[in-house]
């Protein structure tokens, strides 16, 4: 999520939007697409693969979560979150039937049982001002980003059960908190040794050492307005939300550099934020932040596009 807000910081968030620059990008490729409505949703921001043709999508301001299916083109609510929760970025640990959800300005992270929708655990990582934004799974747990602080949060999972939480202090470019919005989307390499963290303020993606918190910037990856990211092998998709684009990049084996392959667009995009790979498609949340902060659209959906 690029722009944070609560009632007390809405004006600052709007000012931040006005400061976002539009930079030139490679020629865009139009793709065949469609949309799946989240019935009754008051907003949306996070999406995650649920296995097969299914996906999860969150209701931003209520914390509720929907389960959708590309095959049927429908979605229904499976998590009825307690009052006061938000649902920003999310990831599903399918092996352990756990859904990890970032809680935005609550400073919390939540874990739900994907079989029942019940709340399994809640972690208060930080107090306001804060914005716990996105989640990445690694062997043994889940990492959460904070767009206001130079830190990542880790929730350990042992024997399929969420355990304690810890904080990793960041150094290097990922520790920069000078922007209105900083660390955002996050992905991990297969063994969890390295974390790729999108930095909205820098328009860049940094590689973080999961053991030490030290970081370095991936050369050749310029992604203004970057929000959620998705890593598959050496392919990285980066969502540029207010630009209504998804940049597909090829990364070097050592994650030192990257180059743009193509830029995906859709006429249905209305400020997409996060992206998940579901079968042969990419599924993106359609936040509609362009309608206001908080958004005021009459309906919300995810947009489905083909991968190149």
C-alpha positions in Angstrom: 0.0 0.0 0.0 1.6 3.3 -1.0 -0.5 5.9 0.9 -1.1 5.5 4.6 -3.9 7.2 6.4 -6.0 7.2 9.5 -8.4 9.9 10.4 -5.6 11.8 12.1 -3.2 11.7 9.2 -5.5 11.8 6.2 -4.4 15.3 5.3 -0.7 14.4 5.3 -1.4 11.4 3.2 -3.2 13.5 0.6 -0.3 15.9 0.5 2.0 13.0 -0.1 0.0 11.9 -3.1 0.5 15.3 -4.7 4.2 14.9 -4.3 4.4 11.6 -6.3 6.3 12.0 -9.6 5.3 10.3 -12.8 8.4 9.0 -14.6 8.8 7.6 -18.1 8.6 3.8 -18.4 9.1 1.3 -21.3 6.2 0.8 -23.7 3.3 -1.0 -22.0 1.7 -4.2 -23.2 -2.1 -4.5 -23.0 -3.3 -7.8 -21.7 -6.6 -9.8 -21.7 -8.2 -9.3 -18.3 -11.3 -9.5 -16.2 -12.5 -8.6 -12.7 -14.1 -10.5 -9.8 -16.2 -8.4 -7.4 -15.8 -8.7 -3.6 -19.5 -8.5 -2.6 -20.1 -6.0 0.2 -16.5 -4.9 0.5 -15.7 -1.4 1.7 -12.2 -1.4 0.2 -9.5 -3.8 -0.8 -5.7 -3.8 -0.7 -4.1 -7.2 -0.1 -4.3 -10.4 -2.2 -2.7 -13.8 -1.8 -2.7 -17.2 -3.6 -5.0 -19.8 -1.9 -3.8 -22.7 -4.1 -5.2 -23.9 -7.4 -7.4 -21.3 -9.0 -8.3 -19.7 -5.6 -7.1 -16.4 -4.0 -7.6 -14.4 -0.8 -8.5 -10.7 -0.8 -8.9 -8.4 2.1 -11.4 -5.8 3.0 -9.1 -3.0 3.9 -11.0 -1.0 6.5 -12.8 -3.9 8.3 -10.1 -6.6 8.2 -12.4 -9.2 6.7 -11.1 -11.6 4.1 -12.7 -13.0 1.0 -11.9 -16.3 -0.8 -12.3 -16.1 -4.5 -12.0 -18.5 -7.4 -10.9 -17.8 -11.0 -12.8 -20.8 -12.3 -16.2 -19.5 -11.0 -15.4 -15.8 -11.1 -16.9 -15.4 -7.6 -15.8 -14.5 -4.1 -17.3 -14.8 -0.7 -16.3 -13.8 2.8 -14.4 -16.4 4.9 -12.9 -14.2 7.7 -15.1 -12.0 9.8 -12.5 -10.0 11.6 -13.0 -8.5 15.1 -13.8 -4.8 15.1 -10.9 -2.4 14.7 -8.8 -4.6 12.5 -7.4 -3.7 9.0 -6.4 -6.0 6.2 -3.5 -4.8 4.1 -0.9 -7.2 2.6 -1.4 -11.0 3.2 0.1 -14.4 2.5 -1.3 -17.9 3.0 0.8 -20.7 4.5 -1.2 -23.5 2.8 0.7 -26.4 4.4 -0.3 -25.2 7.9 -3.7 -23.6 7.0 -2.6 -20.2 8.2 -3.3 -16.8 6.7 -1.0 -13.9 7.8 -2.4 -10.4 7.4 -0.7 -7.1 8.0 -2.8 -4.7 10.1 -1.8 -1.3 8.7 -2.1 1.6 11.2 -3.0 -0.7 14.0 0.6 -1.7 14.2 -0.4 -5.3 14.4 -0.2 -8.6 12.4 -2.9 -11.2 12.5 -3.1 -14.9 11.8 -6.2 -16.8 10.8 -7.1 -20.4 10.3 -7.9 -20.9 6.6 -10.2 -23.8 7.3 -12.5 -22.0 9.7 -11.8 -18.3 9.4 -11.1 -18.1 13.1 -8.5 -15.8 14.5 -5.4 -17.8 15.6 -3.0 -15.2 16.9 -2.5 -11.4 17.0 0.8 -9.6 17.4 1.2 -5.9 18.4 4.5 -5.0 16.6 4.5 -1.3 17.1 2.4 1.7 18.4 1.3 4.7 16.3 2.5 6.2 14.1 3.1 3.1 12.2 1.9 1.1 9.2 2.4 -2.6 9.1 2.1 -3.2 5.4 2.9 -6.5 3.8 3.9 -10.1 4.5 6.4 -12.7 3.1 6.6 -16.3 4.0 9.8 -18.2 4.7 10.6 -21.6 6.1 9.8 -21.3 9.8 7.7 -18.1 9.8 6.5 -14.9 8.2 8.1 -11.4 7.8 6.1 -8.2 8.0 7.1 -4.7 6.7 6.6 -1.4 8.4 6.3 1.6 6.1 7.1 4.1 9.0 10.0 2.4 10.8 13.4 1.0 9.9 12.5 -2.5 11.0 11.0 -5.8 9.9 8.9 -8.0 12.2 9.2 -11.8 12.2 6.6 -14.3 13.5 8.0 -17.8 14.1 5.9 -20.8 13.2 6.9 -24.2 14.7 5.0 -27.4 14.1 2.4 -25.4 12.3 1.7 -23.1 15.3 2.5 -19.4 15.3 4.8 -18.6 18.2 6.6 -15.5 19.3 7.5 -12.3 17.4 10.8 -10.5 17.0 12.1 -7.3 15.4 14.9 -7.0 12.9 16.5 -3.5 12.8 17.5 -2.4 9.3 20.6 -0.7 8.0 21.6 0.6 4.6 19.0 1.9 2.0 16.1 -0.1 3.5 16.5 1.8 6.7 15.6 5.1 5.0 12.4 6.5 6.5 12.6 10.0 5.1 9.7 9.5 2.7 6.0 9.8 3.4 5.9 6.0 2.8 8.9 3.7 2.8 9.2 -0.1 3.0 6.2 -1.7 1.4 5.9 -5.0 -0.5 8.1 -7.9 0.5 9.2 -11.2 -1.0 11.7 -13.8 0.1 14.1 -16.1 -1.7 13.3 -19.9 -1.5 15.3 -20.6 1.7 14.4 -17.2 3.3 18.1 -16.0 3.4 17.4 -12.9 1.5 14.3 -10.6 1.6 13.4 -8.3 -1.3 11.7 -5.2 0.0 10.0 -2.5 -2.2 10.7 1.0 -1.0 8.0 3.4 -2.2 9.9 6.6 -1.3 13.0 5.5 -3.3 11.1 3.9 -6.2 13.4 1.0 -5.7 13.7 -2.6 -4.5 16.3 -3.4 -1.8 17.7 -6.8 -0.8 17.8 -7.3 3.0 20.0 -9.9 4.8 17.4 -11.7 7.0 20.1 -12.4 9.6 21.6 -9.0 10.0 19.2 -6.4 8.6 21.9 -5.0 6.3 20.6 -4.0 2.8 21.6 -3.0 -0.7 19.7 -1.7 -3.7 19.1 -3.8 -6.8 20.7 -1.9 -9.6 18.6 -1.1 -12.7 15.3 -1.4 -11.0 13.5 1.9 -11.1 9.9 1.6 -10.0 8.3 4.9 -8.9 5.1 4.4 -6.9 6.1 0.8 -6.2 3.7 -1.1 -3.9 3.4 -4.9 -3.8 5.9 -7.2 -5.4 5.9 -10.8 -6.4 9.0 -13.0 -7.0 9.0 -16.2 -9.0 12.5 -17.6 -9.7 14.4 -14.7 -11.2 11.2 -12.9 -12.3 10.0 -10.0 -10.2 6.7 -8.2 -10.7 6.4 -4.8 -9.2 3.1 -3.0 -8.9 3.2 0.8 -9.6 -0.2 1.6 -8.1 -1.0 5.2 -9.1 0.6 4.6 -12.5 -1.8 1.6 -13.1 1.1 -0.6 -14.2 2.8 -3.9 -13.3 6.5 -4.0 -14.3 7.9 -7.4 -15.0 11.7 -7.6 -14.4 14.4 -10.2 -14.8 16.8 -10.3 -11.9 20.4 -11.5 -12.0 21.3 -14.7 -10.1 23.0 -12.8 -7.3 20.1 -10.3 -7.0 22.5 -7.4 -7.7 20.7 -6.1 -10.8 17.6 -6.3 -12.8 16.2 -5.3 -16.2 12.7 -4.6 -17.4 11.1 -7.3 -19.6 7.7 -5.6 -20.1 5.1 -3.4 -18.5 1.6 -4.8 -18.1 -1.5 -2.7 -18.1 -5.2 -3.2 -18.0 -8.1 -0.8 -18.7 -9.7 -2.2 -15.4 -6.8 -1.0 -13.2 -7.9 1.6 -10.7 -4.8 2.0 -8.5 -3.8 -1.7 -8.0 -1.7 -2.4 -4.9 -0.7 -6.0 -4.4 -0.3 -8.9 -6.7 -0.5 -12.7 -6.4 0.2 -15.5 -9.0 -2.8 -17.8 -9.3 -2.3 -20.5 -11.9 -1.3 -18.8 -15.2 -2.8 -15.5 -14.1 -1.8 -12.5 -12.0 -4.5 -11.3 -9.6 -4.3 -7.7 -8.3 -6.3 -5.8 -5.8 -8.1 -2.7 -7.2 -7.9 -0.2 -4.3 -9.7 2.7 -6.0 -7.6 5.2 -3.9 -8.2 7.7 -6.6 -11.8 8.1 -5.3 -10.6 9.5 -2.0 -8.8 8.6 1.2 -10.4 6.4 2.4 -11.8 5.3 -0.9 -15.5 6.0 -1.6 -16.3 3.6 -4.5 -19.6 1.7 -4.6 -17.9 -1.6 -5.2 -14.4 -3.2 -5.1 -12.9 -6.1 -7.0 -9.7 -7.8 -8.0 -8.4 -7.6 -11.5 -7.2 -10.8 -13.3 -4.6 -10.5 -16.1 -2.5 -12.9 -18.1 1.2 -13.3 -17.3 3.7 -12.7 -20.1 
